[in-house]
Amino acid sequence: MKKLSPTKALIICYALFIAVSFIIQYQPGVRIAHNFYSFAASMLKILPCAFILIGLFEVWVKRETIEKYFGNSSGFYGYFWAILLSCTTVGGAYVAFPIAHSLFTKGARLSIVLTYIGASAITRIPMTIFEASFLGLSFSLIRLIVSIPLVIISSIILEKYIDVKSLEHKKSKQM
């Protein structure tokens, strides 16, 4: 008899829990199932388009362009372009992490990639407009003015502590 992997066992337990919850009308289990369905449906709406665009980015954007605008010689402008790119990110972490990986493998500086990831969580245009409409423009501007420099500073500090050489080695193995 084959040994059941822990992942498969967890999936089976989850499915059994959901099935039993629907049978006995256990409301927390029913809500969990509805939340899972809602989350999965939203992912399936966003991910196919996002991955097509990320694939086109991989193919169409040259390594030299990424190195010029996001690489070691880009200076402060690299952070500016990373923040500007993060403003247009739609789909949250689903899209931000694959783009960050693509930027890094094409020669972007690690601190600029980390700035992109951090800024994509706080500078997205739709989120900022929504926030400004409920909390006010002054709140949104203060939040951005305070948080963006903190993201850049923390990214630079993280780059100094992360062993970039081992990341470069892993990156070269992937190619």
Backbone hydrogen bonds, N-H to C=O, Kabsch-Sander energy under -0.5 kcal/mol:
donor,donor_aa,acceptor,acceptor_aa,energy
9,A,5,S,-2.4
10,L,6,P,-2.2
11,I,7,T,-2.2
12,I,8,K,-2.4
13,C,9,A,-2.4
14,Y,10,L,-2.4
15,A,11,I,-2.6
16,L,12,I,-2.6
17,F,13,C,-2.5
18,I,14,Y,-2.5
19,A,15,A,-2.6
20,V,16,L,-2.8
21,S,17,F,-2.3
22,F,18,I,-2.2
23,I,19,A,-2.0
24,I,20,V,-2.7
25,Q,21,S,-0.7
26,Y,21,S,-2.0
27,Q,25,Q,-1.0
29,G,26,Y,-0.5
30,V,26,Y,-2.0
31,R,27,Q,-2.8
32,I,28,P,-2.2
33,A,29,G,-2.1
34,H,30,V,-2.3
35,N,31,R,-2.8
36,F,32,I,-2.6
37,Y,33,A,-2.5
38,S,34,H,-2.6
39,F,35,N,-2.8
40,A,36,F,-2.9
41,A,37,Y,-2.5
42,S,38,S,-2.2
43,M,39,F,-2.2
44,L,40,A,-2.4
45,K,41,A,-1.3
46,I,42,S,-1.6
47,L,43,M,-3.0
50,A,46,I,-2.4
51,F,47,L,-3.1
52,I,48,P,-1.8
53,L,49,C,-2.4
54,I,50,A,-2.5
55,G,51,F,-2.3
56,L,52,I,-2.4
57,F,53,L,-2.3
58,E,54,I,-2.4
59,V,55,G,-1.9
60,W,56,L,-3.3
61,V,57,F,-1.8
62,K,60,W,-0.6
66,I,62,K,-1.7
67,E,63,R,-2.7
68,K,64,E,-2.1
69,Y,65,T,-2.3
70,F,66,I,-2.9
71,G,66,I,-0.6
71,G,67,E,-1.0
74,S,71,G,-1.4
75,G,72,N,-0.6
77,Y,74,S,-1.0
78,G,75,G,-1.0
79,Y,75,G,-0.7
79,Y,76,F,-0.7
80,F,76,F,-1.9
81,W,77,Y,-2.9
82,A,78,G,-2.1
83,I,79,Y,-2.4
84,L,80,F,-2.5
85,L,81,W,-2.7
86,S,82,A,-2.2
87,C,83,I,-1.5
88,T,84,L,-0.7
88,T,85,L,-0.8
89,T,86,S,-0.9
94,Y,91,G,-1.2
95,V,92,G,-1.1
96,A,92,G,-2.5
97,F,93,A,-1.6
99,I,95,V,-1.9
100,A,96,A,-2.6
101,H,97,F,-2.4
102,S,98,P,-2.2
103,L,99,I,-2.8
104,F,100,A,-2.5
105,T,101,H,-2.6
106,K,102,S,-1.4
107,G,104,F,-1.4
108,A,103,L,-2.3
109,R,70,F,-2.8
113,V,109,R,-2.1
114,L,110,L,-2.7
115,T,111,S,-1.9
116,Y,112,I,-2.3
117,I,113,V,-2.3
118,G,114,L,-2.6
119,A,115,T,-3.1
120,S,116,Y,-2.2
121,A,117,I,-0.7
121,A,118,G,-0.8
122,I,118,G,-0.6
122,I,119,A,-0.9
123,T,119,A,-2.7
125,I,87,C,-2.2
128,T,124,R,-2.5
129,I,125,I,-2.5
130,F,126,P,-2.2
131,E,127,M,-2.6
132,A,128,T,-2.6
133,S,129,I,-2.0
134,F,130,F,-1.2
135,L,131,E,-3.3
136,G,131,E,-0.5
136,G,132,A,-1.3
140,S,136,G,-1.8
141,L,137,L,-2.6
142,I,138,S,-2.4
143,R,139,F,-2.6
144,L,140,S,-2.3
145,I,141,L,-2.9
146,V,142,I,-2.1
147,S,143,R,-2.7
148,I,144,L,-2.3
150,L,146,V,-1.1
151,V,147,S,-2.3
152,I,148,I,-2.3
153,I,149,P,-2.8
154,S,150,L,-2.5
155,S,151,V,-2.0
156,I,152,I,-2.2
157,I,153,I,-2.3
158,L,154,S,-2.6
159,E,155,S,-2.2
160,K,156,I,-1.5
161,Y,157,I,-1.2
162,I,158,L,-2.1
164,V,162,I,-1.4
167,L,163,D,-1.4
168,E,164,V,-2.8
169,H,165,K,-2.2
170,K,166,S,-2.2
171,K,167,L,-2.5
172,S,168,E,-2.5
173,K,169,H,-1.5
174,Q,170,K,-1.4
175,M,171,K,-1.2
